[in-house]
Amino acid sequence: MNPYSYTYSEPHFNLYLAQETGGWRRYTVDFATAHPTHSEENNTVRGEYLEPKTDGDIPLVILVHGLGDRSLIPCRALARSLVKNGMACFILHLVLHSSRMSPKVRKEGIGVLTPEEWFESYRISVIDVRQVIDWAASRARINREQIAVTGISFGGFISAIVMGIDKRIGAGVFLVSAGNLEKIAYLSKTLPRRWGYHRTEKEFDERQEQYSRYLEQVAEKGFENVDTSERGFLTDAMTFAHYLRRRPVLMVNALWDEVIPKQAVLDFWTASGRPEISWFPGGHATIWLWYPFIIRRLTRFLSKSFRR
C-alpha cells in the first residue's frame, strides 16, 4: 500500500507577484491539491515562492513548516537568506495551516482531529510537496536535478517521507525533527499532556516490538509490499529512514528539545545511515536563537549538495 501515490496532471499553479527587490521576487501561490477531501478548505494549496534574479539554472528548496502558523516565521527567514544565495524557495502552507483548516478545527484546534483525519493530513501534505516538485520540473529556470526539501518539526516528518519515496529530491534538511512517533509521544515532555497520549510501559514496549518487526519487513520488501493494519506506521518518518541512506541529509536538533526526545532523534539518525547532524543548545523553539549559525550550516550543506 502506498497512500502517497496520486494521479499526475499538468501542473497549474497561480502566481501573484507580492514583493520585488533588487535581487529577488516573491510570489503568493495557489493550486488545487491532487488529493481532495470532503473539506473544501483543504483542497486549495497555498504557498509562497521566492526566486532570485540571477542568470542560468537555479536550485529549488521546498520549505515545509511545522504545526501552527507561527512555524512559518523561521521558514520565511530561511527563504530570505537562501534566495540571497541564489536558491529559489517554495514555502508550502500545509493542510494544518489556518488558511486551509475547516472552521471547526480552526476554532477548537487540531486536537479534535480524528485518527482518520490525521492520516489524511499526512497524505495530503506529502502529495502537495510532490506536486510542487512536478511544477518545478515544468519551470524553465529551475534545475530539476537540484531540488531539496527542508522541514521543521512536523514538516520534518513530512519532508523525510517525501524524500524517502521520491527520488527527485536531491537533498534533505530536517530541523528539530526525528522519527518513531510512538517513542516521541511516549518520551516527550509536552506531547502526552497536550495530546492526551496515555500508554503503560508494557503497552509502549509491545508497540515498539511490533513496529520493529514491521521495519524489518519494510527494509527487506519495501513499504509498498508489507501489509499492516497499523496505518500510523505509514505516517512515521522512521518507516522511510532506510531509503535516505547514502543520500545527502542534514539533521539539525536541539540539545534540550522538550517536544522531540533525543532518543527518537538518535533512532532516526541511525536508521538513516548516520547522516550529518548538528546539535544546538536550546529547546524546540529557542533553537532559533542560534539562527545565524543554523543558516550558515544549512547554506553550506545545500551548496555542497548542489555543488555550487
N, C-alpha and C positions, 0 to 999 in steps of 0.2 A: 504493500500500500504506500503510495506517495501522495499525501494530501496537498503537496505544493506544486503539483502539475497543473497546467492551465492551457486553454486554447489560445494559441498565438494569433494576434491580429495586427495589422499595420498600426504602429503607434500614432495616436493623435493627441498630442499634448498642446494645451493652450498656454502660451507665454505672454505675459504682460510686463512691459518694462516698468520697474518701480524705482530704480535708482541708477545713476551713472556717475562715475568718477573718471579721472584721467587715465586710470589703469584697468578698470573693470566695470561690468554691468551686472545689475541684479534684477532678476525677473520673479514675479509670482507665477505659479504654475498650477494648473489643474488638469486632471484627466480621469476617465472612467476606469474603475477597477475591473480587472478581468474575472474577479470572483465576487459578484454582487450578492448581497444578503437581503433579507426582508426589511432591514433597517435602511431606509433611503439615505440617511445621513452618512452611512458608512461608504456609500457607493461612489462618491466623488473624492478622488485622492487629491490632496493639496500639498504644495511644497514651495520651495524657493530655489532658484538656480542662479549661481554666480559664475560668470565667465570672464577670464582675463582678456585684455586687448593685446594679445600677442600673436605673432605670426606662427604658422605651422600647426601641426597636430598638438593637442594638449591632453594630458591625462584627466581623468574624472574621479573624484572622491565622493561617494554617496554617504551622507551623514545621517545616522538613524538615532533619534532621541530616545530617552527613557520614559517612564511613566510620569504623566503630568506635564503641563505646558512649560513649566519653569526649566525643564531639561533642554528646551530649545536654546536657552541662553548660551551654554557652552558650545552647542553646535554652531551657532551664528558666529561666535568668537573664533572658533576653529576655521570656519569657512572664510572669514575675512583675512585671516592670517595666511591660509593656504592659497587663496586666489592671488595674493600679492607675490606668492612664489611660483606663479604660472600654472596653477592647477585649478581646473573648473570644479565646482562643488554643487551638489544637489542635496538640499536639506529636505528630507521626506517627512511629512506630517503623518504619523501613524494613525491607525484606526482608533487608538485610545487618546488621541489629541482632542481637546474640547470641540474643535471645529467639525469633528466627524462623529461625535457621540450622539446617541439618542437623548432626547430631553430627560428621560428617567435617569440615565447613567450620569448625565451632566449635573443633575440635581442631587442625586443620592451617592454618587461616587462609584468607582469601579469595583468596590467591594460587593456590589449587588449582582455582578456578572455571574451567570451560571457556568458550570464546567464546560457545557457546550459552547457558550459564548466566549469563554477564554480560549478554547481550542480554535474557534473561528477567528479570534483576534490574531493568533499566531499565523494561521493560514493566510488570512488576507494580507498581513504585514509582509510576509515572505514573498508572496506573489506580487505585491506592489513594488517591492525592491527589484524583483526580476523584470517587471515592466519598465522600470527606469533604465535597466541595462538594455532592454530591447530598443528603447528610444535613443539611448546613447549610440548604439550601433548604426542608427539611421542619421545621426547628426554629423555633418561633414567634418567639423573641426575637432571632434573628439577622437582620440586614438583608442580604438576598441581593444587594443592589446594592453592598455594601461588603465584599467578600471580597478578601483579599490573600494572597499566598504569599511566604514568606521562607525561603530556603535557604542553607545553609552548605556550602561546598566541593562535594562530590559532591551534596549536597542542593540546591545552587545549579544544577547541571546539570539535575536532575530538575525543579526549580521553573521554570526557563526553558522547558523542553519543555512542561510543563503550561500555562503562561501562553500559550505560542505556539499551542497547539491548542484551548484552552478559553477562550472569550470571557467566561465568567462571572467570571474573575479580573480584578479592577479595578485591582490594583497589584502590583508585584513588587519584592522586595529580594533581591539576590544578593550574598552575603558571601564573600570570598576564593574567588571562582569565576570562570569565564570560558567560552570556547568554543574549538573547534578542538582536539579531543582529540589528534590526531596531533602537533600542534605542542607541546601541553602535555607529552606523553610524551617528545618528542624534545629539548626545551629544558629540561625540569625538572632541577633539581639533585639530586633524590632518586628520582624515579619509575623511571628506567632501571635503577638498581641494585635497587630494591625489587621491580619487576615483571618484570625480565628483558627489557626492551624493547631491541631492537637493530635499527637500520636504518642503512645507509650514507647519506651525504649525498645521493647520487644517488637512492636509493630514497625518501628523505624528500621530495625535490623532486618526483619523479614522482607520489607520492601526493598532495602538495599541489595539483599541477596537476589531477589527476583530481577532487579534492574541489572545487576552484574551479569546474570545468566543471559539476559536479553542482549546486552552489549557484546558478549562473546559471540552470539549468533550473528549479530549485525556485522561484526568485524569479519566473520567467515563468509557470510552470504550476501551482505548488502542490506540496508534497511528496508528496501522495497520488497525483499523476498522473505522477510520474517513477519509472521503473523503475531499480533499481540492484541489482547483485549484492553490493554492499558494505553489509551490514546495519549495520555500525558507523556509517555516515553517519546512520542513523535514530536513533542514540542520542547524537548530538552536539548540544549546545545551539546550536551555530553554525547548524545546519540551520534552526532555528526563530527565529533572531535577527531576520529582517526582519519577522516577524509582531509583534514588540514595538515597532516604530517608532510614534511618536506616542502611545504608551501610557505611563502613569506607571510608571517604572522607576528604581530607585536601585541603584547598584553601590557596594560598599564593599570596597576592596582594600588589601593590604599592599605597601608600597614594596619590601620585600626578601623577598618570598614565595619560599621555596625549593622549593615544590611547583608553584605556578601561575605560570609566567613572565609578565612584564609584556607581552611581545609578544602573547601569547594574550589577555590582558585587553583590550588595545587593539584587537585584531581584533574581538572580540565587541562591545566598546563602539561601534566604528564601524559594524558590521553592524546593531546595534540602534538606530541613529539618533542616537548620541552622547547618551545619557540622562545624568541627574545621576550624578556619580561622586565619591567621596571616597577619598583615599589617606591611610593612617596609617603612621607609621614603625614597622615591625615585620615579623615573619615570619608564616608561615601560622598558627601557634598564638599567638605573642607579640602579635599584633594585639589580643588580648583584654585586654592591659594597658591599652588605651585604652577599655575598656568604657563608662565614664561618658559619653565623647564619642560613642561609637558609638550607644548607646541614645538619646541626645539627638537625634542626627541622624536615626535611624530613626523615632523617635516623631514628630518634626516632619514628616518626609516622609509618614508614614501619615496623620497628622491632616490635612495639606493635601490628600492624595489623597481622603480621606473627607469633606473639607470640614467638619471638626469644630471 
